[in-house]
Amino acid sequence: MMDTPTPAQPVPPALSPRLLAPWPVIITIAAGWLAALILAFTVPALHGGRPVTVAGLGVGVLGTSIFLWQRSAARRGSRGAQRGLLIDTPTDN
């Protein structure tokens, strides 16, 4: 049986830094949970959703805190930090 050369896998283009920035996504989702929380506490028909909205906002805060903690560890060069959290953009604070 002859070995036939396989074509090289195409390399996908790199994403733009705008699409790699996590802050627009974090802010949008947090604003959505905050709006749901406000509605759950002000609209009587939505009072049953109070625990869900409080939990959703709390999980979002926890997840954002873990993300920030991991990103600061990656910036310090910590051995156990996640990889891929740092992008080279001038707006990344």
Phi and psi restraints in degrees (range 20) as a CNS / XPLOR table:
assign (resid 1 and name C) (resid 2 and name N)
       (resid 2 and name CA) (resid 2 and name C) 1.0 -89.4 20.0 2
assign (resid 2 and name N) (resid 2 and name CA)
       (resid 2 and name C) (resid 3 and name N) 1.0 141.7 20.0 2
assign (resid 2 and name C) (resid 3 and name N)
       (resid 3 and name CA) (resid 3 and name C) 1.0 -82.2 20.0 2
assign (resid 3 and name N) (resid 3 and name CA)
       (resid 3 and name C) (resid 4 and name N) 1.0 120.2 20.0 2
assign (resid 3 and name C) (resid 4 and name N)
       (resid 4 and name CA) (resid 4 and name C) 1.0 -99.0 20.0 2
assign (resid 4 and name N) (resid 4 and name CA)
       (resid 4 and name C) (resid 5 and name N) 1.0 135.5 20.0 2
assign (resid 4 and name C) (resid 5 and name N)
       (resid 5 and name CA) (resid 5 and name C) 1.0 -66.1 20.0 2
assign (resid 5 and name N) (resid 5 and name CA)
       (resid 5 and name C) (resid 6 and name N) 1.0 135.7 20.0 2
assign (resid 5 and name C) (resid 6 and name N)
       (resid 6 and name CA) (resid 6 and name C) 1.0 -90.4 20.0 2
assign (resid 6 and name N) (resid 6 and name CA)
       (resid 6 and name C) (resid 7 and name N) 1.0 142.3 20.0 2
assign (resid 6 and name C) (resid 7 and name N)
       (resid 7 and name CA) (resid 7 and name C) 1.0 -66.7 20.0 2
assign (resid 7 and name N) (resid 7 and name CA)
       (resid 7 and name C) (resid 8 and name N) 1.0 147.9 20.0 2
assign (resid 7 and name C) (resid 8 and name N)
       (resid 8 and name CA) (resid 8 and name C) 1.0 -65.3 20.0 2
assign (resid 8 and name N) (resid 8 and name CA)
       (resid 8 and name C) (resid 9 and name N) 1.0 142.6 20.0 2
assign (resid 8 and name C) (resid 9 and name N)
       (resid 9 and name CA) (resid 9 and name C) 1.0 -67.5 20.0 2
assign (resid 9 and name N) (resid 9 and name CA)
       (resid 9 and name C) (resid 10 and name N) 1.0 135.8 20.0 2
assign (resid 9 and name C) (resid 10 and name N)
       (resid 10 and name CA) (resid 10 and name C) 1.0 -67.5 20.0 2
assign (resid 10 and name N) (resid 10 and name CA)
       (resid 10 and name C) (resid 11 and name N) 1.0 143.1 20.0 2
assign (resid 10 and name C) (resid 11 and name N)
       (resid 11 and name CA) (resid 11 and name C) 1.0 -96.1 20.0 2
assign (resid 11 and name N) (resid 11 and name CA)
       (resid 11 and name C) (resid 12 and name N) 1.0 122.8 20.0 2
assign (resid 11 and name C) (resid 12 and name N)
       (resid 12 and name CA) (resid 12 and name C) 1.0 -68.5 20.0 2
assign (resid 12 and name N) (resid 12 and name CA)
       (resid 12 and name C) (resid 13 and name N) 1.0 150.5 20.0 2
assign (resid 12 and name C) (resid 13 and name N)
       (resid 13 and name CA) (resid 13 and name C) 1.0 -69.1 20.0 2
assign (resid 13 and name N) (resid 13 and name CA)
       (resid 13 and name C) (resid 14 and name N) 1.0 152.6 20.0 2
assign (resid 13 and name C) (resid 14 and name N)
       (resid 14 and name CA) (resid 14 and name C) 1.0 -70.1 20.0 2
assign (resid 14 and name N) (resid 14 and name CA)
       (resid 14 and name C) (resid 15 and name N) 1.0 144.2 20.0 2
assign (resid 14 and name C) (resid 15 and name N)
       (resid 15 and name CA) (resid 15 and name C) 1.0 -73.2 20.0 2
assign (resid 15 and name N) (resid 15 and name CA)
       (resid 15 and name C) (resid 16 and name N) 1.0 149.8 20.0 2
assign (resid 15 and name C) (resid 16 and name N)
       (resid 16 and name CA) (resid 16 and name C) 1.0 -70.5 20.0 2
assign (resid 16 and name N) (resid 16 and name CA)
       (resid 16 and name C) (resid 17 and name N) 1.0 151.9 20.0 2
assign (resid 16 and name C) (resid 17 and name N)
       (resid 17 and name CA) (resid 17 and name C) 1.0 -57.6 20.0 2
assign (resid 17 and name N) (resid 17 and name CA)
       (resid 17 and name C) (resid 18 and name N) 1.0 -28.7 20.0 2
assign (resid 17 and name C) (resid 18 and name N)
       (resid 18 and name CA) (resid 18 and name C) 1.0 -63.4 20.0 2
assign (resid 18 and name N) (resid 18 and name CA)
       (resid 18 and name C) (resid 19 and name N) 1.0 -36.1 20.0 2
assign (resid 18 and name C) (resid 19 and name N)
       (resid 19 and name CA) (resid 19 and name C) 1.0 -80.0 20.0 2
assign (resid 19 and name N) (resid 19 and name CA)
       (resid 19 and name C) (resid 20 and name N) 1.0 -16.9 20.0 2
assign (resid 19 and name C) (resid 20 and name N)
       (resid 20 and name CA) (resid 20 and name C) 1.0 -90.6 20.0 2
assign (resid 20 and name N) (resid 20 and name CA)
       (resid 20 and name C) (resid 21 and name N) 1.0 -13.8 20.0 2
assign (resid 20 and name C) (resid 21 and name N)
       (resid 21 and name CA) (resid 21 and name C) 1.0 -71.0 20.0 2
assign (resid 21 and name N) (resid 21 and name CA)
       (resid 21 and name C) (resid 22 and name N) 1.0 124.1 20.0 2
assign (resid 21 and name C) (resid 22 and name N)
       (resid 22 and name CA) (resid 22 and name C) 1.0 -81.0 20.0 2
assign (resid 22 and name N) (resid 22 and name CA)
       (resid 22 and name C) (resid 23 and name N) 1.0 -20.9 20.0 2
assign (resid 22 and name C) (resid 23 and name N)
       (resid 23 and name CA) (resid 23 and name C) 1.0 -64.1 20.0 2
assign (resid 23 and name N) (resid 23 and name CA)
       (resid 23 and name C) (resid 24 and name N) 1.0 -39.3 20.0 2
assign (resid 23 and name C) (resid 24 and name N)
       (resid 24 and name CA) (resid 24 and name C) 1.0 -60.9 20.0 2
assign (resid 24 and name N) (resid 24 and name CA)
       (resid 24 and name C) (resid 25 and name N) 1.0 -36.9 20.0 2
assign (resid 24 and name C) (resid 25 and name N)
       (resid 25 and name CA) (resid 25 and name C) 1.0 -69.7 20.0 2
assign (resid 25 and name N) (resid 25 and name CA)
       (resid 25 and name C) (resid 26 and name N) 1.0 -45.7 20.0 2
assign (resid 25 and name C) (resid 26 and name N)
       (resid 26 and name CA) (resid 26 and name C) 1.0 -61.5 20.0 2
assign (resid 26 and name N) (resid 26 and name CA)
       (resid 26 and name C) (resid 27 and name N) 1.0 -44.8 20.0 2
assign (resid 26 and name C) (resid 27 and name N)
       (resid 27 and name CA) (resid 27 and name C) 1.0 -66.3 20.0 2
assign (resid 27 and name N) (resid 27 and name CA)
       (resid 27 and name C) (resid 28 and name N) 1.0 -41.4 20.0 2
assign (resid 27 and name C) (resid 28 and name N)
       (resid 28 and name CA) (resid 28 and name C) 1.0 -63.9 20.0 2
assign (resid 28 and name N) (resid 28 and name CA)
       (resid 28 and name C) (resid 29 and name N) 1.0 -45.8 20.0 2
assign (resid 28 and name C) (resid 29 and name N)
       (resid 29 and name CA) (resid 29 and name C) 1.0 -67.6 20.0 2
assign (resid 29 and name N) (resid 29 and name CA)
       (resid 29 and name C) (resid 30 and name N) 1.0 -41.1 20.0 2
assign (resid 29 and name C) (resid 30 and name N)
       (resid 30 and name CA) (resid 30 and name C) 1.0 -63.1 20.0 2
assign (resid 30 and name N) (resid 30 and name CA)
       (resid 30 and name C) (resid 31 and name N) 1.0 -39.7 20.0 2
assign (resid 30 and name C) (resid 31 and name N)
       (resid 31 and name CA) (resid 31 and name C) 1.0 -64.9 20.0 2
assign (resid 31 and name N) (resid 31 and name CA)
       (resid 31 and name C) (resid 32 and name N) 1.0 -37.7 20.0 2
assign (resid 31 and name C) (resid 32 and name N)
       (resid 32 and name CA) (resid 32 and name C) 1.0 -63.4 20.0 2
assign (resid 32 and name N) (resid 32 and name CA)
       (resid 32 and name C) (resid 33 and name N) 1.0 -45.0 20.0 2
assign (resid 32 and name C) (resid 33 and name N)
       (resid 33 and name CA) (resid 33 and name C) 1.0 -66.7 20.0 2
assign (resid 33 and name N) (resid 33 and name CA)
       (resid 33 and name C) (resid 34 and name N) 1.0 -36.5 20.0 2
assign (resid 33 and name C) (resid 34 and name N)
       (resid 34 and name CA) (resid 34 and name C) 1.0 -66.3 20.0 2
assign (resid 34 and name N) (resid 34 and name CA)
       (resid 34 and name C) (resid 35 and name N) 1.0 -40.7 20.0 2
assign (resid 34 and name C) (resid 35 and name N)
       (resid 35 and name CA) (resid 35 and name C) 1.0 -63.8 20.0 2
assign (resid 35 and name N) (resid 35 and name CA)
       (resid 35 and name C) (resid 36 and name N) 1.0 -41.7 20.0 2
assign (resid 35 and name C) (resid 36 and name N)
       (resid 36 and name CA) (resid 36 and name C) 1.0 -64.0 20.0 2
assign (resid 36 and name N) (resid 36 and name CA)
       (resid 36 and name C) (resid 37 and name N) 1.0 -38.5 20.0 2
assign (resid 36 and name C) (resid 37 and name N)
       (resid 37 and name CA) (resid 37 and name C) 1.0 -64.4 20.0 2
assign (resid 37 and name N) (resid 37 and name CA)
       (resid 37 and name C) (resid 38 and name N) 1.0 -44.9 20.0 2
assign (resid 37 and name C) (resid 38 and name N)
       (resid 38 and name CA) (resid 38 and name C) 1.0 -62.2 20.0 2
assign (resid 38 and name N) (resid 38 and name CA)
       (resid 38 and name C) (resid 39 and name N) 1.0 -43.4 20.0 2
assign (resid 38 and name C) (resid 39 and name N)
       (resid 39 and name CA) (resid 39 and name C) 1.0 -64.9 20.0 2
assign (resid 39 and name N) (resid 39 and name CA)
       (resid 39 and name C) (resid 40 and name N) 1.0 -38.5 20.0 2
assign (resid 39 and name C) (resid 40 and name N)
       (resid 40 and name CA) (resid 40 and name C) 1.0 -66.0 20.0 2
assign (resid 40 and name N) (resid 40 and name CA)
       (resid 40 and name C) (resid 41 and name N) 1.0 -28.0 20.0 2
assign (resid 40 and name C) (resid 41 and name N)
       (resid 41 and name CA) (resid 41 and name C) 1.0 -94.0 20.0 2
assign (resid 41 and name N) (resid 41 and name CA)
       (resid 41 and name C) (resid 42 and name N) 1.0 -10.3 20.0 2
assign (resid 41 and name C) (resid 42 and name N)
       (resid 42 and name CA) (resid 42 and name C) 1.0 -112.3 20.0 2
assign (resid 42 and name N) (resid 42 and name CA)
       (resid 42 and name C) (resid 43 and name N) 1.0 -28.7 20.0 2
assign (resid 42 and name C) (resid 43 and name N)
       (resid 43 and name CA) (resid 43 and name C) 1.0 -96.4 20.0 2
assign (resid 43 and name N) (resid 43 and name CA)
       (resid 43 and name C) (resid 44 and name N) 1.0 118.4 20.0 2
assign (resid 43 and name C) (resid 44 and name N)
       (resid 44 and name CA) (resid 44 and name C) 1.0 -58.6 20.0 2
assign (resid 44 and name N) (resid 44 and name CA)
       (resid 44 and name C) (resid 45 and name N) 1.0 -33.4 20.0 2
assign (resid 44 and name C) (resid 45 and name N)
       (resid 45 and name CA) (resid 45 and name C) 1.0 -70.3 20.0 2
assign (resid 45 and name N) (resid 45 and name CA)
       (resid 45 and name C) (resid 46 and name N) 1.0 -16.1 20.0 2
assign (resid 45 and name C) (resid 46 and name N)
       (resid 46 and name CA) (resid 46 and name C) 1.0 -104.9 20.0 2
assign (resid 46 and name N) (resid 46 and name CA)
       (resid 46 and name C) (resid 47 and name N) 1.0 10.0 20.0 2
assign (resid 46 and name C) (resid 47 and name N)
       (resid 47 and name CA) (resid 47 and name C) 1.0 -62.7 20.0 2
assign (resid 47 and name N) (resid 47 and name CA)
       (resid 47 and name C) (resid 48 and name N) 1.0 -25.8 20.0 2
assign (resid 47 and name C) (resid 48 and name N)
       (resid 48 and name CA) (resid 48 and name C) 1.0 -67.4 20.0 2
assign (resid 48 and name N) (resid 48 and name CA)
       (resid 48 and name C) (resid 49 and name N) 1.0 -19.9 20.0 2
assign (resid 48 and name C) (resid 49 and name N)
       (resid 49 and name CA) (resid 49 and name C) 1.0 -89.8 20.0 2
assign (resid 49 and name N) (resid 49 and name CA)
       (resid 49 and name C) (resid 50 and name N) 1.0 5.4 20.0 2
assign (resid 49 and name C) (resid 50 and name N)
       (resid 50 and name CA) (resid 50 and name C) 1.0 -57.8 20.0 2
assign (resid 50 and name N) (resid 50 and name CA)
       (resid 50 and name C) (resid 51 and name N) 1.0 -49.2 20.0 2
assign (resid 50 and name C) (resid 51 and name N)
       (resid 51 and name CA) (resid 51 and name C) 1.0 -61.9 20.0 2
assign (resid 51 and name N) (resid 51 and name CA)
       (resid 51 and name C) (resid 52 and name N) 1.0 -35.4 20.0 2
assign (resid 51 and name C) (resid 52 and name N)
       (resid 52 and name CA) (resid 52 and name C) 1.0 -67.8 20.0 2
assign (resid 52 and name N) (resid 52 and name CA)
       (resid 52 and name C) (resid 53 and name N) 1.0 -43.2 20.0 2
assign (resid 52 and name C) (resid 53 and name N)
       (resid 53 and name CA) (resid 53 and name C) 1.0 -70.2 20.0 2
assign (resid 53 and name N) (resid 53 and name CA)
       (resid 53 and name C) (resid 54 and name N) 1.0 -37.8 20.0 2
assign (resid 53 and name C) (resid 54 and name N)
       (resid 54 and name CA) (resid 54 and name C) 1.0 -64.8 20.0 2
assign (resid 54 and name N) (resid 54 and name CA)
       (resid 54 and name C) (resid 55 and name N) 1.0 -43.4 20.0 2
assign (resid 54 and name C) (resid 55 and name N)
       (resid 55 and name CA) (resid 55 and name C) 1.0 -65.0 20.0 2
assign (resid 55 and name N) (resid 55 and name CA)
       (resid 55 and name C) (resid 56 and name N) 1.0 -40.9 20.0 2
assign (resid 55 and name C) (resid 56 and name N)
       (resid 56 and name CA) (resid 56 and name C) 1.0 -62.4 20.0 2
assign (resid 56 and name N) (resid 56 and name CA)
       (resid 56 and name C) (resid 57 and name N) 1.0 -43.7 20.0 2
assign (resid 56 and name C) (resid 57 and name N)
       (resid 57 and name CA) (resid 57 and name C) 1.0 -67.2 20.0 2
assign (resid 57 and name N) (resid 57 and name CA)
       (resid 57 and name C) (resid 58 and name N) 1.0 -39.4 20.0 2
assign (resid 57 and name C) (resid 58 and name N)
       (resid 58 and name CA) (resid 58 and name C) 1.0 -65.2 20.0 2
assign (resid 58 and name N) (resid 58 and name CA)
       (resid 58 and name C) (resid 59 and name N) 1.0 -42.4 20.0 2
assign (resid 58 and name C) (resid 59 and name N)
       (resid 59 and name CA) (resid 59 and name C) 1.0 -65.3 20.0 2
assign (resid 59 and name N) (resid 59 and name CA)
       (resid 59 and name C) (resid 60 and name N) 1.0 -37.3 20.0 2
assign (resid 59 and name C) (resid 60 and name N)
       (resid 60 and name CA) (resid 60 and name C) 1.0 -63.5 20.0 2
assign (resid 60 and name N) (resid 60 and name CA)
       (resid 60 and name C) (resid 61 and name N) 1.0 -42.0 20.0 2
assign (resid 60 and name C) (resid 61 and name N)
       (resid 61 and name CA) (resid 61 and name C) 1.0 -65.6 20.0 2
assign (resid 61 and name N) (resid 61 and name CA)
       (resid 61 and name C) (resid 62 and name N) 1.0 -42.5 20.0 2
assign (resid 61 and name C) (resid 62 and name N)
       (resid 62 and name CA) (resid 62 and name C) 1.0 -62.6 20.0 2
assign (resid 62 and name N) (resid 62 and name CA)
       (resid 62 and name C) (resid 63 and name N) 1.0 -46.3 20.0 2
assign (resid 62 and name C) (resid 63 and name N)
       (resid 63 and name CA) (resid 63 and name C) 1.0 -63.6 20.0 2
assign (resid 63 and name N) (resid 63 and name CA)
       (resid 63 and name C) (resid 64 and name N) 1.0 -40.8 20.0 2
assign (resid 63 and name C) (resid 64 and name N)
       (resid 64 and name CA) (resid 64 and name C) 1.0 -65.7 20.0 2
assign (resid 64 and name N) (resid 64 and name CA)
       (resid 64 and name C) (resid 65 and name N) 1.0 -38.2 20.0 2
assign (resid 64 and name C) (resid 65 and name N)
       (resid 65 and name CA) (resid 65 and name C) 1.0 -63.6 20.0 2
assign (resid 65 and name N) (resid 65 and name CA)
       (resid 65 and name C) (resid 66 and name N) 1.0 -43.7 20.0 2
assign (resid 65 and name C) (resid 66 and name N)
       (resid 66 and name CA) (resid 66 and name C) 1.0 -64.2 20.0 2
assign (resid 66 and name N) (resid 66 and name CA)
       (resid 66 and name C) (resid 67 and name N) 1.0 -41.3 20.0 2
assign (resid 66 and name C) (resid 67 and name N)
       (resid 67 and name CA) (resid 67 and name C) 1.0 -60.4 20.0 2
assign (resid 67 and name N) (resid 67 and name CA)
       (resid 67 and name C) (resid 68 and name N) 1.0 -46.1 20.0 2
assign (resid 67 and name C) (resid 68 and name N)
       (resid 68 and name CA) (resid 68 and name C) 1.0 -64.6 20.0 2
assign (resid 68 and name N) (resid 68 and name CA)
       (resid 68 and name C) (resid 69 and name N) 1.0 -39.0 20.0 2
assign (resid 68 and name C) (resid 69 and name N)
       (resid 69 and name CA) (resid 69 and name C) 1.0 -63.6 20.0 2
assign (resid 69 and name N) (resid 69 and name CA)
       (resid 69 and name C) (resid 70 and name N) 1.0 -45.5 20.0 2
assign (resid 69 and name C) (resid 70 and name N)
       (resid 70 and name CA) (resid 70 and name C) 1.0 -65.9 20.0 2
assign (resid 70 and name N) (resid 70 and name CA)
       (resid 70 and name C) (resid 71 and name N) 1.0 -39.0 20.0 2
assign (resid 70 and name C) (resid 71 and name N)
       (resid 71 and name CA) (resid 71 and name C) 1.0 -67.4 20.0 2
assign (resid 71 and name N) (resid 71 and name CA)
       (resid 71 and name C) (resid 72 and name N) 1.0 -38.9 20.0 2
assign (resid 71 and name C) (resid 72 and name N)
       (resid 72 and name CA) (resid 72 and name C) 1.0 -66.9 20.0 2
assign (resid 72 and name N) (resid 72 and name CA)
       (resid 72 and name C) (resid 73 and name N) 1.0 -35.3 20.0 2
assign (resid 72 and name C) (resid 73 and name N)
       (resid 73 and name CA) (resid 73 and name C) 1.0 -66.1 20.0 2
assign (resid 73 and name N) (resid 73 and name CA)
       (resid 73 and name C) (resid 74 and name N) 1.0 -38.0 20.0 2
assign (resid 73 and name C) (resid 74 and name N)
       (resid 74 and name CA) (resid 74 and name C) 1.0 -66.8 20.0 2
assign (resid 74 and name N) (resid 74 and name CA)
       (resid 74 and name C) (resid 75 and name N) 1.0 -37.6 20.0 2
assign (resid 74 and name C) (resid 75 and name N)
       (resid 75 and name CA) (resid 75 and name C) 1.0 -67.4 20.0 2
assign (resid 75 and name N) (resid 75 and name CA)
       (resid 75 and name C) (resid 76 and name N) 1.0 -34.9 20.0 2
assign (resid 75 and name C) (resid 76 and name N)
       (resid 76 and name CA) (resid 76 and name C) 1.0 -74.1 20.0 2
assign (resid 76 and name N) (resid 76 and name CA)
       (resid 76 and name C) (resid 77 and name N) 1.0 -17.7 20.0 2
assign (resid 76 and name C) (resid 77 and name N)
       (resid 77 and name CA) (resid 77 and name C) 1.0 86.4 20.0 2
assign (resid 77 and name N) (resid 77 and name CA)
       (resid 77 and name C) (resid 78 and name N) 1.0 23.6 20.0 2
assign (resid 77 and name C) (resid 78 and name N)
       (resid 78 and name CA) (resid 78 and name C) 1.0 -62.0 20.0 2
assign (resid 78 and name N) (resid 78 and name CA)
       (resid 78 and name C) (resid 79 and name N) 1.0 139.6 20.0 2
assign (resid 78 and name C) (resid 79 and name N)
       (resid 79 and name CA) (resid 79 and name C) 1.0 -65.1 20.0 2
assign (resid 79 and name N) (resid 79 and name CA)
       (resid 79 and name C) (resid 80 and name N) 1.0 -34.3 20.0 2
assign (resid 79 and name C) (resid 80 and name N)
       (resid 80 and name CA) (resid 80 and name C) 1.0 -90.0 20.0 2
assign (resid 80 and name N) (resid 80 and name CA)
       (resid 80 and name C) (resid 81 and name N) 1.0 5.8 20.0 2
assign (resid 80 and name C) (resid 81 and name N)
       (resid 81 and name CA) (resid 81 and name C) 1.0 -75.7 20.0 2
assign (resid 81 and name N) (resid 81 and name CA)
       (resid 81 and name C) (resid 82 and name N) 1.0 152.7 20.0 2
assign (resid 81 and name C) (resid 82 and name N)
       (resid 82 and name CA) (resid 82 and name C) 1.0 -65.3 20.0 2
assign (resid 82 and name N) (resid 82 and name CA)
       (resid 82 and name C) (resid 83 and name N) 1.0 153.4 20.0 2
assign (resid 82 and name C) (resid 83 and name N)
       (resid 83 and name CA) (resid 83 and name C) 1.0 -102.6 20.0 2
assign (resid 83 and name N) (resid 83 and name CA)
       (resid 83 and name C) (resid 84 and name N) 1.0 151.3 20.0 2
assign (resid 83 and name C) (resid 84 and name N)
       (resid 84 and name CA) (resid 84 and name C) 1.0 90.5 20.0 2
assign (resid 84 and name N) (resid 84 and name CA)
       (resid 84 and name C) (resid 85 and name N) 1.0 6.5 20.0 2
assign (resid 84 and name C) (resid 85 and name N)
       (resid 85 and name CA) (resid 85 and name C) 1.0 -85.1 20.0 2
assign (resid 85 and name N) (resid 85 and name CA)
       (resid 85 and name C) (resid 86 and name N) 1.0 -17.6 20.0 2
assign (resid 85 and name C) (resid 86 and name N)
       (resid 86 and name CA) (resid 86 and name C) 1.0 -100.7 20.0 2
assign (resid 86 and name N) (resid 86 and name CA)
       (resid 86 and name C) (resid 87 and name N) 1.0 129.4 20.0 2
assign (resid 86 and name C) (resid 87 and name N)
       (resid 87 and name CA) (resid 87 and name C) 1.0 -122.7 20.0 2
assign (resid 87 and name N) (resid 87 and name CA)
       (resid 87 and name C) (resid 88 and name N) 1.0 149.0 20.0 2
assign (resid 87 and name C) (resid 88 and name N)
       (resid 88 and name CA) (resid 88 and name C) 1.0 -91.5 20.0 2
assign (resid 88 and name N) (resid 88 and name CA)
       (resid 88 and name C) (resid 89 and name N) 1.0 87.0 20.0 2
assign (resid 88 and name C) (resid 89 and name N)
       (resid 89 and name CA) (resid 89 and name C) 1.0 -132.2 20.0 2
assign (resid 89 and name N) (resid 89 and name CA)
       (resid 89 and name C) (resid 90 and name N) 1.0 148.1 20.0 2
assign (resid 89 and name C) (resid 90 and name N)
       (resid 90 and name CA) (resid 90 and name C) 1.0 -68.9 20.0 2
assign (resid 90 and name N) (resid 90 and name CA)
       (resid 90 and name C) (resid 91 and name N) 1.0 -22.0 20.0 2
assign (resid 90 and name C) (resid 91 and name N)
       (resid 91 and name CA) (resid 91 and name C) 1.0 -90.2 20.0 2
assign (resid 91 and name N) (resid 91 and name CA)
       (resid 91 and name C) (resid 92 and name N) 1.0 -4.5 20.0 2
assign (resid 91 and name C) (resid 92 and name N)
       (resid 92 and name CA) (resid 92 and name C) 1.0 -77.8 20.0 2
assign (resid 92 and name N) (resid 92 and name CA)
       (resid 92 and name C) (resid 93 and name N) 1.0 108.6 20.0 2
